Amino acid sequence: MFGLAGVTLETGSGRRLSLDRAAGGLHAYLRDEAGVEREWTLIGASRGETGILGEGIRHALLRDGVYDRALAAASTLAADP
């Protein structure tokens, strides 16, 4: 099987988000700027389900207060000729 098995995003301030395919679901790991860590599994997110990694990223970003502002700025830039 080919495809993306995981992704990790890290900011300059030390915030890290990792999403990895795992048995039984999509494994998520989040570390904030203060070093506080959280881990959880999105149950039912199987390896064969198409788009599950992207969906996991989308859900994780929706919880982030900066996401809305970044999306608005990107929309403005994209609309500007």
Distance bins in CASP14 RR format, pairs under 12 A and 6 or more apart:
PFRMAT RR
TARGET T0000
AUTHOR 0000-0000-0000
RMODE 2
METHOD distances of the structure
MODEL  1
1 21 0 0 0 0 1 0 0 0 0 0 0
1 46 0 0 0 0 0 1 0 0 0 0 0
1 47 1 0 0 1 0 0 0 0 0 0 0
1 48 1 0 0 1 0 0 0 0 0 0 0
1 50 0 0 0 0 0 1 0 0 0 0 0
2 47 0 0 0 0 0 1 0 0 0 0 0
2 48 0 0 0 0 0 1 0 0 0 0 0
3 21 0 0 0 0 1 0 0 0 0 0 0
3 47 0 0 0 0 1 0 0 0 0 0 0
3 48 0 0 0 0 0 1 0 0 0 0 0
3 50 0 0 0 0 0 1 0 0 0 0 0
3 51 0 0 0 0 0 1 0 0 0 0 0
3 52 0 0 0 0 0 1 0 0 0 0 0
3 53 0 0 0 0 1 0 0 0 0 0 0
4 19 0 0 0 0 1 0 0 0 0 0 0
4 20 0 0 0 0 1 0 0 0 0 0 0
4 21 0 0 0 0 1 0 0 0 0 0 0
4 26 0 0 0 0 0 1 0 0 0 0 0
4 47 0 0 0 0 0 1 0 0 0 0 0
4 50 0 0 0 0 0 1 0 0 0 0 0
4 51 0 0 0 0 1 0 0 0 0 0 0
4 52 0 0 0 0 0 1 0 0 0 0 0
4 53 1 0 1 0 0 0 0 0 0 0 0
4 54 0 0 0 0 1 0 0 0 0 0 0
4 56 0 0 0 0 0 1 0 0 0 0 0
4 57 0 0 0 0 0 1 0 0 0 0 0
5 18 0 0 0 0 0 1 0 0 0 0 0
5 19 0 0 0 0 1 0 0 0 0 0 0
5 20 1 0 0 1 0 0 0 0 0 0 0
5 21 1 0 1 0 0 0 0 0 0 0 0
5 22 0 0 0 0 1 0 0 0 0 0 0
5 26 0 0 0 0 0 1 0 0 0 0 0
5 27 0 0 0 0 0 1 0 0 0 0 0
5 47 0 0 0 0 1 0 0 0 0 0 0
5 48 0 0 0 0 0 1 0 0 0 0 0
5 52 0 0 0 0 0 1 0 0 0 0 0
5 53 0 0 0 0 1 0 0 0 0 0 0
6 17 0 0 0 0 0 1 0 0 0 0 0
6 18 1 0 0 1 0 0 0 0 0 0 0
6 19 1 0 1 0 0 0 0 0 0 0 0
6 20 1 0 1 0 0 0 0 0 0 0 0
6 21 1 0 0 1 0 0 0 0 0 0 0
6 22 0 0 0 0 1 0 0 0 0 0 0
6 26 0 0 0 0 1 0 0 0 0 0 0
6 27 0 0 0 0 1 0 0 0 0 0 0
6 28 0 0 0 0 0 1 0 0 0 0 0
6 29 0 0 0 0 0 1 0 0 0 0 0
6 45 0 0 0 0 0 1 0 0 0 0 0
6 47 0 0 0 0 0 1 0 0 0 0 0
6 52 0 0 0 0 0 1 0 0 0 0 0
6 53 1 0 0 1 0 0 0 0 0 0 0
6 54 0 0 0 0 0 1 0 0 0 0 0
6 56 0 0 0 0 0 1 0 0 0 0 0
6 57 0 0 0 0 1 0 0 0 0 0 0
7 16 0 0 0 0 0 1 0 0 0 0 0
7 17 0 0 0 0 1 0 0 0 0 0 0
7 18 1 0 0 1 0 0 0 0 0 0 0
7 19 1 0 1 0 0 0 0 0 0 0 0
7 20 1 0 0 1 0 0 0 0 0 0 0
7 21 0 0 0 0 0 1 0 0 0 0 0
7 26 0 0 0 0 0 1 0 0 0 0 0
7 27 0 0 0 0 0 1 0 0 0 0 0
7 28 0 0 0 0 0 1 0 0 0 0 0
7 29 0 0 0 0 0 1 0 0 0 0 0
7 52 0 0 0 0 0 1 0 0 0 0 0
7 53 1 0 0 1 0 0 0 0 0 0 0
7 54 0 0 0 0 1 0 0 0 0 0 0
7 56 0 0 0 0 1 0 0 0 0 0 0
7 57 1 0 0 1 0 0 0 0 0 0 0
7 60 0 0 0 0 0 1 0 0 0 0 0
7 61 0 0 0 0 0 1 0 0 0 0 0
8 14 0 0 0 0 0 1 0 0 0 0 0
8 15 0 0 0 0 0 1 0 0 0 0 0
8 16 1 0 0 1 0 0 0 0 0 0 0
8 17 1 0 0 1 0 0 0 0 0 0 0
8 18 1 0 1 0 0 0 0 0 0 0 0
8 19 1 0 0 1 0 0 0 0 0 0 0
8 20 0 0 0 0 1 0 0 0 0 0 0
8 27 0 0 0 0 0 1 0 0 0 0 0
8 28 0 0 0 0 0 1 0 0 0 0 0
8 29 0 0 0 0 1 0 0 0 0 0 0
8 30 0 0 0 0 0 1 0 0 0 0 0
8 31 0 0 0 0 0 1 0 0 0 0 0
8 53 0 0 0 0 0 1 0 0 0 0 0
8 57 0 0 0 0 0 1 0 0 0 0 0
8 60 0 0 0 0 0 1 0 0 0 0 0
9 15 0 0 0 0 1 0 0 0 0 0 0
9 16 1 0 0 1 0 0 0 0 0 0 0
9 17 1 0 1 0 0 0 0 0 0 0 0
9 18 1 0 0 1 0 0 0 0 0 0 0
9 19 0 0 0 0 1 0 0 0 0 0 0
9 28 0 0 0 0 0 1 0 0 0 0 0
9 29 0 0 0 0 0 1 0 0 0 0 0
9 30 0 0 0 0 0 1 0 0 0 0 0
9 31 0 0 0 0 0 1 0 0 0 0 0
9 56 0 0 0 0 0 1 0 0 0 0 0
9 57 0 0 0 0 1 0 0 0 0 0 0
9 60 0 0 0 0 1 0 0 0 0 0 0
9 61 0 0 0 0 1 0 0 0 0 0 0
9 64 0 0 0 0 0 1 0 0 0 0 0
9 67 0 0 0 0 0 1 0 0 0 0 0
10 16 1 0 1 0 0 0 0 0 0 0 0
10 17 1 0 0 1 0 0 0 0 0 0 0
10 18 0 0 0 0 1 0 0 0 0 0 0
10 29 0 0 0 0 0 1 0 0 0 0 0
10 30 0 0 0 0 0 1 0 0 0 0 0
10 31 0 0 0 0 1 0 0 0 0 0 0
10 32 0 0 0 0 0 1 0 0 0 0 0
10 33 0 0 0 0 0 1 0 0 0 0 0
11 17 0 0 0 0 1 0 0 0 0 0 0
11 30 0 0 0 0 0 1 0 0 0 0 0
11 31 0 0 0 0 0 1 0 0 0 0 0
11 32 0 0 0 0 1 0 0 0 0 0 0
11 33 1 0 0 1 0 0 0 0 0 0 0
11 64 0 0 0 0 0 1 0 0 0 0 0
11 66 0 0 0 0 1 0 0 0 0 0 0
11 70 0 0 0 0 0 1 0 0 0 0 0
12 33 0 0 0 0 1 0 0 0 0 0 0
13 31 0 0 0 0 0 1 0 0 0 0 0
13 32 0 0 0 0 1 0 0 0 0 0 0
13 33 1 0 1 0 0 0 0 0 0 0 0
13 34 0 0 0 0 1 0 0 0 0 0 0
13 35 0 0 0 0 0 1 0 0 0 0 0
13 66 0 0 0 0 0 1 0 0 0 0 0
14 30 0 0 0 0 0 1 0 0 0 0 0
14 31 1 0 0 1 0 0 0 0 0 0 0
14 32 0 0 0 0 1 0 0 0 0 0 0
14 33 1 0 1 0 0 0 0 0 0 0 0
14 34 0 0 0 0 1 0 0 0 0 0 0
14 35 1 0 0 1 0 0 0 0 0 0 0
14 36 0 0 0 0 0 1 0 0 0 0 0
14 37 0 0 0 0 0 1 0 0 0 0 0
15 29 0 0 0 0 0 1 0 0 0 0 0
15 30 1 0 0 1 0 0 0 0 0 0 0
15 31 1 0 0 1 0 0 0 0 0 0 0
15 32 1 0 1 0 0 0 0 0 0 0 0
15 33 1 0 1 0 0 0 0 0 0 0 0
15 34 0 0 0 0 1 0 0 0 0 0 0
15 35 0 0 0 0 1 0 0 0 0 0 0
15 36 0 0 0 0 0 1 0 0 0 0 0
15 37 0 0 0 0 0 1 0 0 0 0 0
15 38 0 0 0 0 0 1 0 0 0 0 0
15 60 0 0 0 0 0 1 0 0 0 0 0
15 61 0 0 0 0 0 1 0 0 0 0 0
15 64 0 0 0 0 1 0 0 0 0 0 0
15 65 0 0 0 0 0 1 0 0 0 0 0
15 66 0 0 0 0 1 0 0 0 0 0 0
16 28 0 0 0 0 0 1 0 0 0 0 0
16 29 1 0 0 1 0 0 0 0 0 0 0
16 30 1 0 0 1 0 0 0 0 0 0 0
16 31 1 0 1 0 0 0 0 0 0 0 0
16 32 0 0 0 0 1 0 0 0 0 0 0
16 33 0 0 0 0 1 0 0 0 0 0 0
16 35 0 0 0 0 1 0 0 0 0 0 0
16 36 0 0 0 0 0 1 0 0 0 0 0
16 37 0 0 0 0 1 0 0 0 0 0 0
16 38 0 0 0 0 0 1 0 0 0 0 0
16 39 0 0 0 0 0 1 0 0 0 0 0
16 60 0 0 0 0 0 1 0 0 0 0 0
17 27 0 0 0 0 0 1 0 0 0 0 0
17 28 1 0 0 1 0 0 0 0 0 0 0
17 29 1 0 0 1 0 0 0 0 0 0 0
17 30 1 0 1 0 0 0 0 0 0 0 0
17 31 0 0 0 0 1 0 0 0 0 0 0
17 32 0 0 0 0 1 0 0 0 0 0 0
17 37 0 0 0 0 0 1 0 0 0 0 0
17 38 0 0 0 0 0 1 0 0 0 0 0
17 39 0 0 0 0 0 1 0 0 0 0 0
17 40 0 0 0 0 0 1 0 0 0 0 0
17 56 0 0 0 0 1 0 0 0 0 0 0
17 57 0 0 0 0 1 0 0 0 0 0 0
17 58 0 0 0 0 0 1 0 0 0 0 0
17 59 0 0 0 0 0 1 0 0 0 0 0
17 60 1 0 1 0 0 0 0 0 0 0 0
17 61 0 0 0 0 1 0 0 0 0 0 0
17 63 0 0 0 0 1 0 0 0 0 0 0
17 64 0 0 0 0 1 0 0 0 0 0 0
17 66 0 0 0 0 0 1 0 0 0 0 0
17 67 0 0 0 0 0 1 0 0 0 0 0
18 26 0 0 0 0 0 1 0 0 0 0 0
18 27 1 0 0 1 0 0 0 0 0 0 0
18 28 1 0 0 1 0 0 0 0 0 0 0
18 29 1 0 1 0 0 0 0 0 0 0 0
18 30 1 0 0 1 0 0 0 0 0 0 0
18 31 0 0 0 0 1 0 0 0 0 0 0
18 37 0 0 0 0 0 1 0 0 0 0 0
18 38 0 0 0 0 0 1 0 0 0 0 0
18 39 0 0 0 0 1 0 0 0 0 0 0
18 40 0 0 0 0 0 1 0 0 0 0 0
18 53 0 0 0 0 0 1 0 0 0 0 0
18 56 0 0 0 0 0 1 0 0 0 0 0
18 57 0 0 0 0 0 1 0 0 0 0 0
18 60 0 0 0 0 1 0 0 0 0 0 0
19 25 0 0 0 0 0 1 0 0 0 0 0
19 26 1 0 1 0 0 0 0 0 0 0 0
19 27 1 0 0 1 0 0 0 0 0 0 0
19 28 1 0 1 0 0 0 0 0 0 0 0
19 29 1 0 0 1 0 0 0 0 0 0 0
19 30 0 0 0 0 1 0 0 0 0 0 0
19 39 0 0 0 0 0 1 0 0 0 0 0
19 40 0 0 0 0 0 1 0 0 0 0 0
19 41 0 0 0 0 0 1 0 0 0 0 0
19 42 0 0 0 0 1 0 0 0 0 0 0
19 45 0 0 0 0 1 0 0 0 0 0 0
19 51 0 0 0 0 0 1 0 0 0 0 0
19 52 0 0 0 0 1 0 0 0 0 0 0
19 53 1 0 0 1 0 0 0 0 0 0 0
19 54 1 0 0 1 0 0 0 0 0 0 0
19 55 0 0 0 0 1 0 0 0 0 0 0
19 56 1 0 1 0 0 0 0 0 0 0 0
19 57 1 0 0 1 0 0 0 0 0 0 0
19 58 0 0 0 0 0 1 0 0 0 0 0
19 59 0 0 0 0 1 0 0 0 0 0 0
19 60 1 0 0 1 0 0 0 0 0 0 0
19 61 0 0 0 0 0 1 0 0 0 0 0
20 26 1 0 0 1 0 0 0 0 0 0 0
20 27 1 0 1 0 0 0 0 0 0 0 0
20 28 0 0 0 0 1 0 0 0 0 0 0
20 29 1 0 0 1 0 0 0 0 0 0 0
20 39 0 0 0 0 0 1 0 0 0 0 0
20 40 0 0 0 0 0 1 0 0 0 0 0
20 41 0 0 0 0 1 0 0 0 0 0 0
20 42 0 0 0 0 0 1 0 0 0 0 0
20 45 0 0 0 0 0 1 0 0 0 0 0
20 47 0 0 0 0 0 1 0 0 0 0 0
20 52 0 0 0 0 0 1 0 0 0 0 0
20 53 0 0 0 0 1 0 0 0 0 0 0
20 56 0 0 0 0 0 1 0 0 0 0 0
20 57 0 0 0 0 0 1 0 0 0 0 0
21 27 1 0 0 1 0 0 0 0 0 0 0
21 28 0 0 0 0 0 1 0 0 0 0 0
21 41 0 0 0 0 0 1 0 0 0 0 0
21 42 0 0 0 0 0 1 0 0 0 0 0
21 44 0 0 0 0 0 1 0 0 0 0 0
21 45 1 0 0 1 0 0 0 0 0 0 0
21 46 0 0 0 0 1 0 0 0 0 0 0
21 47 1 0 1 0 0 0 0 0 0 0 0
21 48 0 0 0 0 1 0 0 0 0 0 0
21 49 0 0 0 0 1 0 0 0 0 0 0
21 50 0 0 0 0 0 1 0 0 0 0 0
21 51 0 0 0 0 0 1 0 0 0 0 0
21 52 1 0 0 1 0 0 0 0 0 0 0
21 53 1 0 0 1 0 0 0 0 0 0 0
21 54 0 0 0 0 0 1 0 0 0 0 0
21 55 0 0 0 0 0 1 0 0 0 0 0
21 56 0 0 0 0 0 1 0 0 0 0 0
22 28 0 0 0 0 1 0 0 0 0 0 0
22 29 0 0 0 0 0 1 0 0 0 0 0
22 39 0 0 0 0 0 1 0 0 0 0 0
22 40 0 0 0 0 0 1 0 0 0 0 0
22 41 1 0 0 1 0 0 0 0 0 0 0
22 42 0 0 0 0 1 0 0 0 0 0 0
22 43 0 0 0 0 0 1 0 0 0 0 0
22 44 0 0 0 0 0 1 0 0 0 0 0
22 45 0 0 0 0 1 0 0 0 0 0 0
22 46 0 0 0 0 1 0 0 0 0 0 0
22 47 0 0 0 0 1 0 0 0 0 0 0
22 52 0 0 0 0 0 1 0 0 0 0 0
22 53 0 0 0 0 0 1 0 0 0 0 0
23 41 0 0 0 0 1 0 0 0 0 0 0
23 43 0 0 0 0 0 1 0 0 0 0 0
23 44 0 0 0 0 0 1 0 0 0 0 0
23 45 0 0 0 0 0 1 0 0 0 0 0
23 46 0 0 0 0 1 0 0 0 0 0 0
23 47 0 0 0 0 1 0 0 0 0 0 0
23 48 0 0 0 0 0 1 0 0 0 0 0
24 41 1 0 0 1 0 0 0 0 0 0 0
24 42 0 0 0 0 1 0 0 0 0 0 0
24 43 1 0 0 1 0 0 0 0 0 0 0
24 44 1 0 1 0 0 0 0 0 0 0 0
24 45 1 0 0 1 0 0 0 0 0 0 0
24 46 1 0 0 1 0 0 0 0 0 0 0
24 47 0 0 0 0 1 0 0 0 0 0 0
24 48 0 0 0 0 0 1 0 0 0 0 0
24 49 0 0 0 0 0 1 0 0 0 0 0
24 52 0 0 0 0 0 1 0 0 0 0 0
25 40 0 0 0 0 0 1 0 0 0 0 0
25 41 1 0 1 0 0 0 0 0 0 0 0
25 42 1 0 1 0 0 0 0 0 0 0 0
25 43 1 0 1 0 0 0 0 0 0 0 0
25 44 1 0 1 0 0 0 0 0 0 0 0
25 45 1 0 1 0 0 0 0 0 0 0 0
25 46 1 0 0 1 0 0 0 0 0 0 0
25 47 0 0 0 0 1 0 0 0 0 0 0
25 48 0 0 0 0 0 1 0 0 0 0 0
25 49 0 0 0 0 1 0 0 0 0 0 0
25 52 1 0 0 1 0 0 0 0 0 0 0
25 53 0 0 0 0 0 1 0 0 0 0 0
25 55 0 0 0 0 0 1 0 0 0 0 0
25 56 0 0 0 0 0 1 0 0 0 0 0
26 39 0 0 0 0 0 1 0 0 0 0 0
26 40 0 0 0 0 1 0 0 0 0 0 0
26 41 1 0 0 1 0 0 0 0 0 0 0
26 42 1 0 1 0 0 0 0 0 0 0 0
26 43 0 0 0 0 1 0 0 0 0 0 0
26 44 0 0 0 0 1 0 0 0 0 0 0
26 45 1 1 0 0 0 0 0 0 0 0 0
26 46 0 0 0 0 1 0 0 0 0 0 0
26 47 0 0 0 0 1 0 0 0 0 0 0
26 48 0 0 0 0 0 1 0 0 0 0 0
26 49 0 0 0 0 1 0 0 0 0 0 0
26 51 0 0 0 0 0 1 0 0 0 0 0
26 52 1 0 1 0 0 0 0 0 0 0 0
26 53 1 0 0 1 0 0 0 0 0 0 0
26 54 0 0 0 0 1 0 0 0 0 0 0
26 55 0 0 0 0 1 0 0 0 0 0 0
26 56 1 0 1 0 0 0 0 0 0 0 0
26 57 0 0 0 0 1 0 0 0 0 0 0
26 58 0 0 0 0 0 1 0 0 0 0 0
26 59 0 0 0 0 1 0 0 0 0 0 0
26 60 0 0 0 0 1 0 0 0 0 0 0
27 38 0 0 0 0 0 1 0 0 0 0 0
27 39 1 0 0 1 0 0 0 0 0 0 0
27 40 1 0 0 1 0 0 0 0 0 0 0
27 41 1 0 1 0 0 0 0 0 0 0 0
27 42 0 0 0 0 1 0 0 0 0 0 0
27 43 0 0 0 0 0 1 0 0 0 0 0
27 44 0 0 0 0 0 1 0 0 0 0 0
27 45 0 0 0 0 1 0 0 0 0 0 0
27 47 0 0 0 0 0 1 0 0 0 0 0
27 52 0 0 0 0 0 1 0 0 0 0 0
27 53 0 0 0 0 0 1 0 0 0 0 0
27 56 0 0 0 0 0 1 0 0 0 0 0
27 60 0 0 0 0 0 1 0 0 0 0 0
28 37 0 0 0 0 0 1 0 0 0 0 0
28 38 0 0 0 0 1 0 0 0 0 0 0
28 39 1 0 0 1 0 0 0 0 0 0 0
28 40 1 0 1 0 0 0 0 0 0 0 0
28 41 1 0 0 1 0 0 0 0 0 0 0
28 42 1 0 0 1 0 0 0 0 0 0 0
28 43 0 0 0 0 0 1 0 0 0 0 0
28 45 0 0 0 0 1 0 0 0 0 0 0
28 52 0 0 0 0 0 1 0 0 0 0 0
28 53 0 0 0 0 0 1 0 0 0 0 0
28 54 0 0 0 0 0 1 0 0 0 0 0
28 55 0 0 0 0 0 1 0 0 0 0 0
28 56 1 0 0 1 0 0 0 0 0 0 0
28 57 0 0 0 0 1 0 0 0 0 0 0
28 59 0 0 0 0 1 0 0 0 0 0 0
28 60 1 0 0 1 0 0 0 0 0 0 0
28 61 0 0 0 0 0 1 0 0 0 0 0
28 63 0 0 0 0 0 1 0 0 0 0 0
29 35 0 0 0 0 0 1 0 0 0 0 0
29 36 0 0 0 0 0 1 0 0 0 0 0
29 37 1 0 0 1 0 0 0 0 0 0 0
29 38 1 0 0 1 0 0 0 0 0 0 0
29 39 1 0 1 0 0 0 0 0 0 0 0
29 40 0 0 0 0 1 0 0 0 0 0 0
29 41 0 0 0 0 0 1 0 0 0 0 0
29 42 0 0 0 0 0 1 0 0 0 0 0
29 60 0 0 0 0 0 1 0 0 0 0 0
30 36 0 0 0 0 1 0 0 0 0 0 0
30 37 1 0 0 1 0 0 0 0 0 0 0
30 38 1 0 1 0 0 0 0 0 0 0 0
30 39 1 0 0 1 0 0 0 0 0 0 0
30 40 0 0 0 0 1 0 0 0 0 0 0
30 56 0 0 0 0 0 1 0 0 0 0 0
30 57 0 0 0 0 0 1 0 0 0 0 0
30 59 0 0 0 0 0 1 0 0 0 0 0
30 60 1 0 0 1 0 0 0 0 0 0 0
30 61 0 0 0 0 0 1 0 0 0 0 0
30 63 0 0 0 0 1 0 0 0 0 0 0
30 64 0 0 0 0 1 0 0 0 0 0 0
31 37 1 0 1 0 0 0 0 0 0 0 0
31 38 1 0 0 1 0 0 0 0 0 0 0
31 39 0 0 0 0 1 0 0 0 0 0 0
32 38 0 0 0 0 1 0 0 0 0 0 0
32 63 0 0 0 0 0 1 0 0 0 0 0
32 64 0 0 0 0 0 1 0 0 0 0 0
32 66 0 0 0 0 0 1 0 0 0 0 0
33 66 0 0 0 0 0 1 0 0 0 0 0
38 60 0 0 0 0 0 1 0 0 0 0 0
38 63 0 0 0 0 0 1 0 0 0 0 0
40 56 0 0 0 0 0 1 0 0 0 0 0
40 59 0 0 0 0 0 1 0 0 0 0 0
40 60 0 0 0 0 0 1 0 0 0 0 0
40 63 0 0 0 0 0 1 0 0 0 0 0
41 52 0 0 0 0 0 1 0 0 0 0 0
41 56 0 0 0 0 0 1 0 0 0 0 0
42 49 0 0 0 0 0 1 0 0 0 0 0
42 52 1 0 0 1 0 0 0 0 0 0 0
42 53 0 0 0 0 0 1 0 0 0 0 0
42 54 0 0 0 0 0 1 0 0 0 0 0
42 55 0 0 0 0 1 0 0 0 0 0 0
42 56 1 0 0 1 0 0 0 0 0 0 0
42 57 0 0 0 0 0 1 0 0 0 0 0
42 58 0 0 0 0 0 1 0 0 0 0 0
42 59 1 0 0 1 0 0 0 0 0 0 0
42 60 0 0 0 0 1 0 0 0 0 0 0
43 52 0 0 0 0 0 1 0 0 0 0 0
44 52 0 0 0 0 1 0 0 0 0 0 0
44 55 0 0 0 0 0 1 0 0 0 0 0
44 56 0 0 0 0 0 1 0 0 0 0 0
45 51 0 0 0 0 1 0 0 0 0 0 0
45 52 1 0 1 0 0 0 0 0 0 0 0
45 53 0 0 0 0 1 0 0 0 0 0 0
45 54 0 0 0 0 0 1 0 0 0 0 0
45 55 1 0 0 1 0 0 0 0 0 0 0
45 56 1 0 0 1 0 0 0 0 0 0 0
45 57 0 0 0 0 0 1 0 0 0 0 0
45 59 0 0 0 0 0 1 0 0 0 0 0
46 52 1 0 0 1 0 0 0 0 0 0 0
46 53 0 0 0 0 0 1 0 0 0 0 0
47 53 0 0 0 0 1 0 0 0 0 0 0
49 55 0 0 0 0 1 0 0 0 0 0 0
49 56 0 0 0 0 0 1 0 0 0 0 0
51 57 0 0 0 0 1 0 0 0 0 0 0
51 58 0 0 0 0 1 0 0 0 0 0 0
51 59 0 0 0 0 0 1 0 0 0 0 0
52 58 0 0 0 0 0 1 0 0 0 0 0
52 59 0 0 0 0 0 1 0 0 0 0 0
53 59 0 0 0 0 0 1 0 0 0 0 0
53 60 0 0 0 0 0 1 0 0 0 0 0
54 60 0 0 0 0 1 0 0 0 0 0 0
54 61 0 0 0 0 1 0 0 0 0 0 0
54 62 0 0 0 0 0 1 0 0 0 0 0
55 61 0 0 0 0 0 1 0 0 0 0 0
55 62 0 0 0 0 0 1 0 0 0 0 0
56 62 0 0 0 0 1 0 0 0 0 0 0
56 63 0 0 0 0 0 1 0 0 0 0 0
57 63 0 0 0 0 0 1 0 0 0 0 0
57 64 0 0 0 0 0 1 0 0 0 0 0
57 67 0 0 0 0 0 1 0 0 0 0 0
58 64 0 0 0 0 0 1 0 0 0 0 0
58 67 0 0 0 0 1 0 0 0 0 0 0
58 71 0 0 0 0 0 1 0 0 0 0 0
59 67 0 0 0 0 0 1 0 0 0 0 0
60 67 0 0 0 0 1 0 0 0 0 0 0
61 67 1 0 1 0 0 0 0 0 0 0 0
61 68 0 0 0 0 1 0 0 0 0 0 0
61 69 0 0 0 0 0 1 0 0 0 0 0
61 70 0 0 0 0 1 0 0 0 0 0 0
61 71 0 0 0 0 1 0 0 0 0 0 0
62 68 0 0 0 0 1 0 0 0 0 0 0
62 70 0 0 0 0 0 1 0 0 0 0 0
62 71 0 0 0 0 0 1 0 0 0 0 0
64 70 0 0 0 0 1 0 0 0 0 0 0
64 71 0 0 0 0 0 1 0 0 0 0 0
65 71 0 0 0 0 0 1 0 0 0 0 0
65 72 0 0 0 0 0 1 0 0 0 0 0
66 72 0 0 0 0 0 1 0 0 0 0 0
66 73 0 0 0 0 0 1 0 0 0 0 0
66 74 0 0 0 0 0 1 0 0 0 0 0
67 73 0 0 0 0 0 1 0 0 0 0 0
67 74 0 0 0 0 0 1 0 0 0 0 0
68 74 0 0 0 0 0 1 0 0 0 0 0
68 75 0 0 0 0 0 1 0 0 0 0 0
69 75 0 0 0 0 0 1 0 0 0 0 0
69 76 0 0 0 0 0 1 0 0 0 0 0
70 76 0 0 0 0 0 1 0 0 0 0 0
70 77 0 0 0 0 0 1 0 0 0 0 0
71 77 0 0 0 0 0 1 0 0 0 0 0
71 78 0 0 0 0 0 1 0 0 0 0 0
72 78 0 0 0 0 0 1 0 0 0 0 0
72 79 0 0 0 0 0 1 0 0 0 0 0
73 79 0 0 0 0 0 1 0 0 0 0 0
73 80 0 0 0 0 0 1 0 0 0 0 0
74 80 0 0 0 0 0 1 0 0 0 0 0
END
